[in-house]
Amino acid sequence: MADTIKIGGVAIKRTAALAPMAGVADRAYRLMCKRFGAAYTVSEMVSAKGICYSDRKTAELCTVTDGERPMAVQLFGSEPDFMAEAVKIVLGYKPDIIDINMGCPVPKVIGTGAGSALMKDIGLAADITAAAVKAAGDVPVTVKIRSGWSAETVNAPEMARALEAAGAAAIAVHGRTRDQFYSGQADIGVIRDVKQAVSIPVIGNGDVTDAVSCINMYRETGCDLVMIGRGSYGAPFVFEEIEAALEGRDYTPPTVEERMRIMLEHIRLMLELSPKCEEMAMHEARKHAAWYMNGYYGSAKFRGRCYQLSSYAEAESLANEFIELQSGRMHKNIEENS
Ligand SMILES: Cc1cc2nc3c(=O)[nH]c(=O)nc-3n(C[C@H](O)[C@H](O)[C@H](O)COP(=O)(O)O)c2cc1C
């Protein structure tokens, strides 16, 4: 397997990339995933129209820091002219890649004709892509799509061919239809069909949570890069696990103490990067704290307590309590088994 792929002129390590996730994969999250080896990151989706009207929040979403590179800024929109204008503005933030969202299933987005609504209008999707490509100059433009709008209208291969002809430099495919939202299983076969339909790089996405599922995605689809979303919740080290497996190295997952240390590092970074006061920023950190505690003894109760955190000091003492609970349980198991 090649070590790197190229999207336009951008070299990306062929391990695993972090998927765009609005409300989750913010700068602190992306930096944590990069630190553990994510090959490539994508911003939360930004409205092309919002940027054109110089919304302050959207400008913040477009900022790219060196620790996050190679990084794409992702735009959504349904009008080629606004898309072209937004791309020109985004170029000022020096993204490595510009990605267009044609997969979002949320009513607020598809109601404007953007996101996965474009799976129903391949002509318009191609026009939007062509307008972005023209405006982006040397910066590659990629598109993230779903398998189709519904089970009856799976058209990702046809859509991908049209987007390639419009100048897209790569296609990311989430193997679910819009109607599925995030339920059911991602269809790996459709990603393989897209790979066979185009000659630009294809990024496979959907339900990858560890090295085994990542290697399976590469093997079953022939995709050029794998992208992980929810599998990185409370687990930025999933990228380290995957890198080790692909490079044939042994990997030891973090202990509960290490997990809690990583969680606290993540929360500190969120607080440091947030313009909000500690209490407000902690509101956003709560779900992340809960994810880091997933899958352990007593975690349901602790996850509930995570949703009450309002300061870093509280997070620290909850983490210590969680570690104590796990080690107490370990000792109990040893006593019971001896
Ligand atoms: C909370 C959340 C927010 C998301 N936001 C975006 C987004 O802004 N842009 C996008 O293209 N996809 C978005 N997605 C979809 C993911 O990028 C990805 O395609 C999907 O979660 C399937 O991959 P996974 O099974 O690895 O999570 C989002 C998904 C989730 C769960």
The ligand as a MOL file (V3000), in Angstrom:
LIG
                    3D

  0  0  0     0  0            999 V3000
M  V30 BEGIN CTAB
M  V30 COUNTS 31 33 0 0 0
M  V30 BEGIN ATOM
M  V30 1 C -22.3170 15.2790 14.8710 0
M  V30 2 C -22.0020 15.1260 13.4190 0
M  V30 3 C -21.7470 16.2460 12.6520 0
M  V30 4 C -21.4490 16.1130 11.2930 0
M  V30 5 N -21.1570 17.2310 10.5630 0
M  V30 6 C -20.7640 17.0980 9.2590 0
M  V30 7 C -20.3460 18.2350 8.5080 0
M  V30 8 O -20.2830 19.3710 9.0060 0
M  V30 9 N -19.9990 18.0330 7.2130 0
M  V30 10 C -20.0360 16.7720 6.6280 0
M  V30 11 O -19.7050 16.6370 5.4490 0
M  V30 12 N -20.4170 15.6950 7.3300 0
M  V30 13 C -20.7600 15.8260 8.6250 0
M  V30 14 N -21.0880 14.7160 9.3480 0
M  V30 15 C -20.9940 13.3730 8.7230 0
M  V30 16 C -19.6220 12.7430 8.9910 0
M  V30 17 O -18.5910 13.4900 8.3800 0
M  V30 18 C -19.5590 11.3010 8.4690 0
M  V30 19 O -19.7940 11.3140 7.1020 0
M  V30 20 C -20.5810 10.3770 9.1360 0
M  V30 21 O -20.6100 10.5700 10.5350 0
M  V30 22 C -20.2620 8.8960 8.8450 0
M  V30 23 O -18.9680 8.5590 9.2820 0
M  V30 24 P -18.7050 7.7750 10.6830 0
M  V30 25 O -19.5170 6.5180 10.6290 0
M  V30 26 O -17.2320 7.5330 10.6870 0
M  V30 27 O -19.1740 8.6820 11.7760 0
M  V30 28 C -21.4120 14.8300 10.7020 0
M  V30 29 C -21.6720 13.7000 11.4840 0
M  V30 30 C -21.9550 13.8260 12.8230 0
M  V30 31 C -22.2040 12.5800 13.6370 0
M  V30 END ATOM
M  V30 BEGIN BOND
M  V30 1 1 1 2
M  V30 2 1 2 3
M  V30 3 2 2 30
M  V30 4 2 3 4
M  V30 5 1 4 5
M  V30 6 1 4 28
M  V30 7 2 5 6
M  V30 8 1 6 7
M  V30 9 1 6 13
M  V30 10 2 7 8
M  V30 11 1 7 9
M  V30 12 1 9 10
M  V30 13 2 10 11
M  V30 14 1 10 12
M  V30 15 2 12 13
M  V30 16 1 13 14
M  V30 17 1 14 15
M  V30 18 1 14 28
M  V30 19 1 15 16
M  V30 20 1 16 17
M  V30 21 1 16 18
M  V30 22 1 18 19
M  V30 23 1 18 20
M  V30 24 1 20 21
M  V30 25 1 20 22
M  V30 26 1 22 23
M  V30 27 1 23 24
M  V30 28 2 24 25
M  V30 29 1 24 26
M  V30 30 1 24 27
M  V30 31 2 28 29
M  V30 32 1 29 30
M  V30 33 1 30 31
M  V30 END BOND
M  V30 END CTAB
M  END
